[in-house]
Amino acid sequence: DLSLLRFISAELTRGYFLEHNEAKYTERRERVYTCMRIPKELEKLMFFGIFLCLDAFLYVFTLLPLRVFLAMFRFITLPCYGLRDRRLLQPAQVCDILKGVILVICYFMMHYVDYSMMYHLIRGQSVIKLYIIYNMLEVADRLISSFGQDILDALYWTATEPKERKRAHIGVIPHFFMAVLYVFLHAILIMVQATTLNVAFNSHNKSLLTIMMSNNFVEIKGSVFKKFEKNNLFQMSNSDIKERFTNYVLLLIVCLRNMEQFSWNPDHLWVLFPDVCMVVASEIAVDIVKHAFITKFNDITADVYSEYRASLAFDLVSSRQKNAYTDYSDSVSRRMGFIPLPLAVLLIRVVTSSIKVQGVLAYVCVVLFYCGLISLKVLNSIVLLGKSCQYVKEAKMEEKLFNPVLTATPGKTAGKQQSTFKSTQGISTDENGSTSVTNQPVHQKDNTPSLLVTSNSDQFLTTPDGEEKDISQDSSELKHRSAKKDLLEIDRFTICGNRID
């Protein structure tokens, strides 16, 4: 017997029986807790990743010149050693010389680019046009970064490839000119980005700066409502780390140019400080909101960022092994898409044009500053190595580090893998049983397979020609495996975190 009075009474006294659907509401509560944990876990990953980028960036200014000097010294004094070795220089020394020559050539080429004229040319444009230009520059930076590391890797491999193999490339000189052209164009692109940001800082009503900051929130719309897996989110996290570090360097360039215009007046630095804080805060807020909702919509826990951090730490520890086939700075470049050479060329160009070195005291200060950079690089590397060993141990990834699998020769037997591992393992053990991961890489024979965990993109560095047949035979087996890849195999730079296969 329904009545109006009974209906109103039921509406006023109806209770909640949430315990009948406990699993559903517990899951909802865990989602809230996950969103609350995202900022902390994300910033831990960002903090660790930014220092990895800083380590690779400082390498260009500190250790690379010393390594080039040692390689050139060996080349000059080669008649004293004789021609007992087949190679005039070791592969690492050849790569160091190529990096140094590219850096020097691009630096002198940048002198023909007038920064002041570019600044006034950009400042004369309308706000909307500058906003469109800035968006185009961001897209172009991601596209050229995805192709730049492949150009550099092609140059290094062409220059160090064993000469007895059949020639299957266009030569070292064309690859070298391609690499120089890439670094020069990428440096100009970053310079235009820095100039546009400088114009936004110096605009009277700050409208361009506001529009550029709001552009970051458009990124949320383009990524939050897409389907993401753990591997895709890992790629997006690496891209965000690279983007944030690049923005920090751009802000440093903007501050240097502005301080030079005001005769290094410290009072003007406090005028720039609020705008710098706004740009940094907007980047952090956008990353937190973006990752929080991506993990919410795709049911990904906050613990995944600890796995990402352990994967980056694994790269660092692996690069310290004796049989590491590449330099750590190149490893960071492949993992995050961060290529330090163009950014280093631009920073050197801006610093040398902004700071005039005159007199003996000024040169002494330059030498002391260089020694300070070397100390910072060494200290940063030591701290990162210690933290990386801790993260690898916490993630229980030591088995992959100390018992690697021969990915380059999947058709070989397990017994042969164990015997090969005993003879060429990357972790050296002393008489007391303690292990060492700080030994420098040494040159191995061409028939010695690599024991590190490698990705498909890096097989050309470790796979001899004779083993291509084995890989093609096992391709049918790989098709039946799970499509989900290990985080250690994800090392390609992608656009907006989406996998490009």
C-alpha positions as CSV (number, residue, x, y, z in Angstrom):
1,D,0.0,0.0,0.0
2,L,1.9,3.0,-1.3
3,S,1.1,6.5,-0.2
4,L,2.6,9.9,-0.3
5,L,3.3,9.8,3.5
6,R,5.1,6.4,3.2
7,F,7.1,7.6,0.2
8,I,8.3,10.7,2.1
9,S,9.1,8.7,5.2
10,A,11.2,6.2,3.1
11,E,13.1,9.1,1.5
12,L,13.9,10.6,4.9
13,T,14.9,7.4,6.6
14,R,16.5,5.4,3.8
15,G,20.0,4.2,4.9
16,Y,23.3,3.2,3.3
17,F,24.4,-0.4,3.3
18,L,27.9,0.1,1.8
19,E,29.2,-3.1,3.5
20,H,27.2,-5.1,1.0
21,N,29.5,-3.8,-1.8
22,E,32.7,-3.6,0.1
23,A,35.0,-4.4,-2.8
24,K,33.7,-1.6,-4.9
25,Y,34.0,1.2,-2.3
26,T,37.4,-0.1,-1.1
27,E,38.6,0.3,-4.7
28,R,37.3,3.8,-4.9
29,R,39.0,4.7,-1.7
30,E,42.3,3.2,-3.0
31,R,42.0,5.4,-6.1
32,V,41.8,8.5,-3.9
33,Y,44.9,7.4,-2.0
34,T,46.7,6.7,-5.2
35,C,46.0,10.2,-6.5
36,M,47.3,11.6,-3.3
37,R,50.5,9.5,-3.6
38,I,51.2,10.5,-7.2
39,P,52.8,13.9,-6.5
40,K,55.3,12.4,-4.1
41,E,56.2,9.3,-6.2
42,L,56.3,11.3,-9.5
43,E,58.6,14.0,-8.0
44,K,60.9,11.3,-6.7
45,L,61.2,10.0,-10.3
46,M,61.6,13.5,-11.7
47,F,64.3,14.4,-9.2
48,F,66.3,11.3,-10.0
49,G,65.8,11.7,-13.7
50,I,66.8,15.3,-13.7
51,F,70.1,14.5,-12.0
52,L,70.7,11.8,-14.6
53,C,70.2,14.4,-17.3
54,L,72.5,16.8,-15.4
55,D,75.2,14.1,-15.2
56,A,75.0,13.5,-19.0
57,F,75.0,17.3,-19.6
58,L,78.0,18.0,-17.3
59,Y,79.9,15.2,-19.1
60,V,80.0,17.3,-22.2
61,F,81.7,20.2,-20.4
62,T,84.0,18.3,-18.0
63,L,85.1,14.8,-19.0
64,L,84.6,15.0,-22.8
65,P,87.3,17.6,-23.3
66,L,89.7,15.5,-21.2
67,R,88.9,12.4,-23.1
68,V,89.4,14.1,-26.4
69,F,92.7,15.4,-25.3
70,L,93.8,11.9,-24.2
71,A,92.6,10.4,-27.5
72,M,94.5,13.1,-29.5
73,F,97.6,12.6,-27.4
74,R,97.5,8.9,-28.2
75,F,97.0,9.6,-31.9
76,I,100.0,12.0,-32.0
77,T,102.3,9.6,-30.0
78,L,101.2,6.6,-32.0
79,P,104.6,6.1,-33.7
80,C,106.1,5.6,-30.2
81,Y,103.8,2.6,-29.5
82,G,104.3,1.0,-33.0
83,L,101.5,-0.6,-35.0
84,R,101.1,-3.7,-32.9
85,D,97.4,-3.1,-32.6
86,R,95.1,-3.3,-35.6
87,R,93.3,-0.1,-34.5
88,L,94.9,3.3,-34.5
89,L,92.4,4.4,-31.8
90,Q,90.0,2.5,-29.6
91,P,86.3,2.8,-30.6
92,A,85.6,4.9,-27.5
93,Q,88.4,7.3,-28.4
94,V,87.1,7.6,-32.0
95,C,83.6,8.5,-30.6
96,D,85.1,11.0,-28.2
97,I,87.0,12.8,-31.0
98,L,83.9,12.8,-33.2
99,K,81.8,14.4,-30.4
100,G,84.5,17.0,-29.7
101,V,84.9,17.9,-33.4
102,I,81.1,18.2,-33.9
103,L,80.9,20.4,-30.8
104,V,83.7,22.7,-32.0
105,I,82.4,23.0,-35.5
106,C,78.8,23.8,-34.4
107,Y,80.1,26.3,-31.9
108,F,81.8,28.3,-34.6
109,M,78.8,27.9,-36.9
110,M,76.6,29.4,-34.2
111,H,78.7,32.7,-34.4
112,Y,77.0,33.4,-37.7
113,V,73.6,33.4,-36.0
114,D,72.8,36.8,-34.6
115,Y,70.9,36.4,-31.4
116,S,70.0,40.2,-31.1
117,M,68.5,40.3,-34.6
118,M,66.5,37.1,-33.9
119,Y,65.3,38.7,-30.6
120,H,64.0,41.8,-32.3
121,L,62.5,39.9,-35.2
122,I,60.5,37.7,-32.8
123,R,59.5,40.6,-30.6
124,G,58.0,42.4,-33.6
125,Q,55.5,39.6,-34.2
126,S,52.0,39.6,-32.7
127,V,51.1,37.6,-29.6
128,I,49.0,35.0,-31.4
129,K,51.7,34.4,-34.1
130,L,54.3,33.9,-31.4
131,Y,52.0,31.5,-29.6
132,I,51.7,29.4,-32.8
133,I,55.4,29.6,-33.4
134,Y,56.1,28.3,-29.9
135,N,53.8,25.4,-30.4
136,M,55.4,24.5,-33.7
137,L,58.9,24.7,-32.1
138,E,57.8,22.2,-29.4
139,V,56.6,19.8,-32.0
140,A,59.7,20.2,-34.1
141,D,61.9,19.7,-31.1
142,R,60.3,16.3,-30.3
143,L,60.5,15.2,-34.0
144,I,64.1,16.2,-34.5
145,S,65.1,14.7,-31.1
146,S,63.6,11.3,-32.1
147,F,65.8,11.3,-35.3
148,G,68.9,13.0,-33.9
149,Q,70.2,10.1,-31.7
150,D,69.8,7.7,-34.6
151,I,72.0,10.0,-36.7
152,L,74.7,10.1,-34.0
153,D,74.5,6.4,-33.4
154,A,74.8,5.7,-37.2
155,L,78.0,7.9,-37.2
156,Y,79.6,6.2,-34.2
157,W,78.9,2.7,-35.6
158,T,80.1,3.6,-39.1
159,A,83.3,5.0,-37.7
160,T,84.0,2.1,-35.4
161,E,82.7,-0.8,-37.4
162,P,85.3,-3.5,-38.2
163,K,86.7,-2.8,-41.6
164,E,86.9,-6.5,-42.7
165,R,83.1,-6.6,-43.0
166,K,81.3,-6.0,-46.3
167,R,80.7,-2.3,-46.8
168,A,77.0,-1.5,-46.4
169,H,77.0,2.2,-45.7
170,I,77.6,5.5,-47.4
171,G,80.8,6.3,-45.6
172,V,82.0,8.1,-42.4
173,I,82.3,11.6,-44.0
174,P,78.6,11.8,-45.2
175,H,77.4,10.6,-41.8
176,F,79.7,13.2,-40.1
177,F,78.2,16.0,-42.2
178,M,74.7,14.8,-41.4
179,A,75.5,14.8,-37.6
180,V,77.0,18.3,-37.8
181,L,73.9,19.6,-39.7
182,Y,71.6,17.9,-37.2
183,V,73.4,19.4,-34.1
184,F,73.5,22.9,-35.7
185,L,69.8,22.9,-36.7
186,H,68.7,21.5,-33.3
187,A,70.8,24.2,-31.6
188,I,69.2,26.9,-33.7
189,L,65.7,25.5,-32.9
190,I,66.5,25.6,-29.1
191,M,67.8,29.1,-29.5
192,V,64.5,30.3,-31.1
193,Q,62.7,28.6,-28.2
194,A,64.8,30.5,-25.7
195,T,64.4,33.8,-27.6
196,T,60.6,33.4,-27.7
197,L,60.6,32.7,-23.9
198,N,62.8,35.8,-23.4
199,V,60.4,37.9,-25.4
200,A,57.6,36.6,-23.2
201,F,59.5,37.5,-20.0
202,N,60.2,41.1,-21.3
203,S,56.7,41.8,-22.5
204,H,55.0,44.6,-20.6
205,N,51.6,43.0,-19.9
206,K,53.0,39.4,-19.6
207,S,50.2,38.2,-21.9
208,L,52.5,36.0,-24.0
209,L,53.9,34.4,-20.9
210,T,50.4,33.7,-19.6
211,I,49.5,32.1,-23.0
212,M,52.6,30.0,-23.1
213,M,52.0,28.8,-19.5
214,S,48.4,27.9,-20.4
215,N,49.7,26.0,-23.3
216,N,51.0,23.4,-20.8
217,F,47.5,22.7,-19.7
218,V,46.4,21.9,-23.2
219,E,48.8,19.0,-22.9
220,I,46.5,17.5,-20.3
221,K,43.7,17.3,-22.8
222,G,45.9,15.6,-25.4
223,S,47.1,12.8,-23.1
224,V,44.8,12.2,-20.2
225,F,41.9,10.7,-22.1
226,K,44.1,8.2,-24.0
227,K,44.6,4.6,-23.1
228,F,48.0,4.0,-21.5
229,E,49.9,0.9,-20.4
230,K,52.9,0.8,-18.0
231,N,55.4,0.9,-20.8
232,N,53.7,3.9,-22.5
233,L,53.6,5.7,-19.2
234,F,57.2,5.0,-18.7
235,Q,58.0,6.7,-22.0
236,M,55.9,9.7,-21.2
237,S,57.6,10.0,-17.8
238,N,61.0,10.0,-19.5
239,S,59.8,12.6,-22.0
240,D,58.6,14.8,-19.1
241,I,61.9,14.5,-17.4
242,K,63.8,15.6,-20.5
243,E,61.3,18.4,-21.1
244,R,61.6,19.7,-17.6
245,F,65.4,19.7,-17.6
246,T,65.5,21.4,-21.0
247,N,63.1,24.1,-19.7
248,Y,65.5,24.7,-16.7
249,V,68.4,25.2,-19.2
250,L,66.2,27.6,-21.3
251,L,65.4,29.6,-18.2
252,L,69.1,29.8,-17.3
253,I,69.8,31.1,-20.8
254,V,67.0,33.7,-20.5
255,C,68.3,34.9,-17.1
256,L,71.9,35.2,-18.6
257,R,70.7,37.3,-21.5
258,N,68.6,39.6,-19.3
259,M,71.3,40.0,-16.8
260,E,73.8,41.0,-19.5
261,Q,71.4,43.6,-20.8
262,F,71.2,45.2,-17.3
263,S,74.9,45.1,-16.7
264,W,74.6,42.2,-14.2
265,N,72.6,44.2,-11.8
266,P,71.5,41.8,-9.0
267,D,68.3,43.8,-8.4
268,H,67.0,42.8,-11.9
269,L,67.4,39.1,-10.9
270,W,64.6,39.5,-8.3
271,V,62.4,41.0,-11.1
272,L,62.8,37.8,-13.1
273,F,62.5,35.5,-10.1
274,P,58.6,35.5,-9.9
275,D,58.2,34.8,-13.6
276,V,60.7,31.9,-13.4
277,C,58.8,30.5,-10.4
278,M,55.5,30.7,-12.3
279,V,56.9,28.8,-15.3
280,V,58.4,26.1,-13.1
281,A,55.3,25.8,-10.9
282,S,53.1,25.5,-14.0
283,E,55.3,22.7,-15.3
284,I,55.1,20.8,-12.0
285,A,51.3,21.3,-11.7
286,V,50.7,20.1,-15.2
287,D,52.8,17.0,-14.7
288,I,51.1,16.1,-11.5
289,V,47.6,16.5,-12.8
290,K,48.4,14.7,-16.0
291,H,50.0,11.7,-14.3
292,A,47.3,11.6,-11.6
293,F,44.5,11.2,-14.0
294,I,46.3,8.9,-16.4
295,T,47.0,6.5,-13.5
296,K,43.3,6.9,-12.4
297,F,41.8,6.2,-15.7
298,N,44.1,3.2,-16.5
299,D,44.1,1.6,-13.1
300,I,47.8,2.0,-12.6
301,T,49.2,2.1,-9.0
302,A,51.6,4.8,-7.7
303,D,54.2,2.1,-7.1
304,V,54.9,2.0,-10.8
305,Y,57.1,5.1,-10.5
306,S,59.4,3.2,-8.2
307,E,59.8,0.6,-11.0
308,Y,60.6,3.3,-13.5
309,R,63.2,4.7,-11.2
310,A,64.7,1.3,-10.7
311,S,64.9,0.8,-14.5
312,L,66.8,4.1,-14.9
313,A,69.0,3.1,-12.0
314,F,69.6,-0.3,-13.8
315,D,70.9,1.6,-16.8
316,L,73.4,3.5,-14.8
317,V,74.7,0.5,-12.9
318,S,74.9,-1.5,-16.2
319,S,76.9,1.3,-17.9
320,R,79.6,0.9,-15.2
321,Q,80.3,-2.8,-16.2
322,K,83.4,-3.7,-18.0
323,N,81.5,-5.0,-21.0
324,A,79.2,-2.0,-21.4
325,Y,78.9,-1.3,-25.1
326,T,78.1,2.4,-24.9
327,D,78.8,5.4,-22.8
328,Y,76.3,6.4,-20.1
329,S,75.5,9.7,-21.7
330,D,74.4,7.9,-24.8
331,S,72.3,5.5,-22.7
332,V,70.4,8.5,-21.2
333,S,69.9,9.9,-24.7
334,R,68.3,6.7,-25.9
335,R,66.2,6.2,-22.8
336,M,64.9,9.8,-22.4
337,G,65.4,11.3,-25.8
338,F,67.8,13.9,-24.2
339,I,70.7,14.7,-26.5
340,P,73.1,17.1,-24.7
341,L,75.2,18.2,-27.6
342,P,72.8,20.8,-29.2
343,L,71.9,22.2,-25.8
344,A,75.6,22.3,-24.8
345,V,76.5,24.2,-28.0
346,L,73.8,26.8,-27.4
347,L,74.8,27.3,-23.7
348,I,78.5,27.7,-24.6
349,R,77.5,30.2,-27.3
350,V,75.4,32.2,-24.9
351,V,77.9,32.2,-22.0
352,T,80.8,33.2,-24.2
353,S,78.8,36.1,-25.7
354,S,77.4,37.2,-22.4
355,I,80.5,37.0,-20.2
356,K,83.7,38.7,-21.3
357,V,87.0,37.2,-20.1
358,Q,89.8,39.7,-19.9
359,G,92.9,39.7,-17.7
360,V,94.8,37.0,-15.8
361,L,92.4,37.0,-12.9
362,A,89.5,36.3,-15.2
363,Y,91.3,33.3,-16.7
364,V,92.1,32.0,-13.2
365,C,88.4,32.3,-12.4
366,V,87.6,30.3,-15.5
367,V,90.0,27.5,-14.5
368,L,88.6,27.4,-11.0
369,F,85.1,27.3,-12.4
370,Y,86.1,24.4,-14.6
371,C,87.6,22.6,-11.7
372,G,84.3,23.2,-9.8
373,L,82.3,21.7,-12.6
374,I,84.5,18.6,-12.6
375,S,84.1,18.2,-8.9
376,L,80.3,18.6,-9.3
377,K,80.3,16.0,-12.0
378,V,82.3,13.5,-10.0
379,L,80.2,14.1,-6.9
380,N,77.0,13.8,-8.8
381,S,78.1,10.6,-10.5
382,I,79.2,9.0,-7.1
383,V,75.9,9.9,-5.4
384,L,73.8,8.7,-8.4
385,L,75.8,5.4,-8.5
386,G,75.2,4.8,-4.8
387,K,71.5,5.6,-5.1
388,S,71.1,3.5,-8.2
389,C,72.6,0.4,-6.5
390,Q,70.1,1.0,-3.7
391,Y,67.2,1.2,-6.0
392,V,68.2,-1.9,-8.0
393,K,68.5,-3.8,-4.8
394,E,65.1,-2.7,-3.5
395,A,63.5,-3.6,-6.8
396,K,65.2,-7.1,-6.7
397,M,66.7,-6.6,-10.1
398,E,70.2,-7.9,-9.1
399,E,69.6,-11.2,-10.9
400,K,69.2,-9.4,-14.2
401,L,72.4,-7.5,-13.4
402,F,74.6,-10.3,-12.3
403,N,73.0,-13.1,-14.4
404,P,72.3,-11.4,-17.7
405,V,70.8,-13.2,-20.7
406,L,72.3,-13.3,-24.1
407,T,69.6,-11.5,-26.1
408,A,71.8,-11.1,-29.2
409,T,72.1,-14.9,-29.6
410,P,68.8,-16.5,-28.5
411,G,69.5,-19.7,-30.4
412,K,72.5,-20.7,-28.2
413,T,72.2,-23.3,-25.5
414,A,72.1,-22.4,-21.8
415,G,75.4,-24.3,-21.1
416,K,77.2,-22.2,-23.7
417,Q,75.7,-19.0,-22.2
418,Q,77.0,-20.0,-18.7
419,S,80.5,-20.7,-20.0
420,T,80.6,-17.5,-21.9
421,F,79.3,-15.6,-18.9
422,K,82.1,-16.9,-16.7
423,S,84.8,-15.8,-19.1
424,T,83.4,-12.3,-20.0
425,Q,81.2,-11.2,-17.1
426,G,80.9,-7.5,-16.5
427,I,81.2,-7.5,-12.7
428,S,84.7,-8.2,-11.5
429,T,85.1,-10.0,-8.2
430,D,88.2,-9.6,-6.1
431,E,89.7,-12.1,-3.7
432,N,87.6,-11.0,-0.8
433,G,84.4,-11.6,-2.8
434,S,83.4,-8.0,-3.2
435,T,82.0,-6.9,-6.5
436,S,83.0,-3.8,-8.5
437,V,80.8,-1.9,-11.0
438,T,83.1,1.1,-11.5
439,N,85.6,-0.4,-14.0
440,Q,85.9,1.3,-17.3
441,P,84.8,-0.4,-20.5
442,V,87.5,-2.2,-22.4
443,H,87.7,-3.3,-26.0
444,Q,86.6,-6.8,-26.7
445,K,87.1,-9.0,-29.7
446,D,84.5,-8.9,-32.4
447,N,83.4,-12.5,-31.8
448,T,82.5,-11.9,-28.1
449,P,78.8,-11.4,-27.6
450,S,77.4,-8.7,-25.4
451,L,76.0,-9.8,-22.1
452,L,73.9,-6.8,-21.2
453,V,70.1,-6.6,-21.6
454,T,69.7,-4.9,-25.0
455,S,66.8,-3.6,-26.9
456,N,65.9,-4.2,-30.5
457,S,67.0,-0.7,-31.4
458,D,70.5,-1.3,-30.1
459,Q,71.1,-4.7,-31.8
460,F,73.2,-3.1,-34.5
461,L,75.8,-2.2,-31.9
462,T,76.1,-5.7,-30.4
463,T,74.9,-8.3,-33.0
464,P,77.5,-9.6,-35.6
465,D,76.4,-10.2,-39.1
466,G,76.6,-13.9,-38.8
467,E,73.9,-14.0,-36.1
468,E,71.2,-12.2,-38.2
469,K,70.1,-15.6,-39.4
470,D,69.6,-16.9,-35.9
471,I,67.5,-13.9,-35.0
472,S,65.3,-14.3,-38.1
473,Q,64.7,-18.0,-37.2
474,D,63.5,-17.1,-33.8
475,S,61.2,-14.4,-34.9
476,S,58.3,-16.9,-35.1
477,E,58.9,-17.7,-31.4
478,L,58.8,-14.1,-30.4
479,K,55.4,-13.6,-32.1
480,H,53.9,-16.1,-29.7
481,R,55.3,-14.3,-26.6
482,S,53.3,-11.8,-24.7
483,A,53.1,-8.4,-26.3
484,K,54.0,-6.7,-23.0
485,K,57.6,-5.8,-23.0
486,D,60.0,-5.4,-20.1
487,L,60.7,-1.8,-18.9
488,L,64.4,-2.4,-19.6
489,E,63.7,-2.8,-23.3
490,I,61.9,0.5,-23.6
491,D,64.6,2.9,-24.8
492,R,63.1,4.7,-27.8
493,F,62.0,8.4,-27.6
494,T,58.3,8.8,-28.5
495,I,56.0,11.6,-29.2
496,C,53.7,12.5,-26.3
497,G,54.4,9.2,-24.6
498,N,52.7,7.1,-27.4
499,R,54.7,4.1,-28.6
500,I,55.7,4.3,-32.3
501,D,56.2,0.7,-33.6
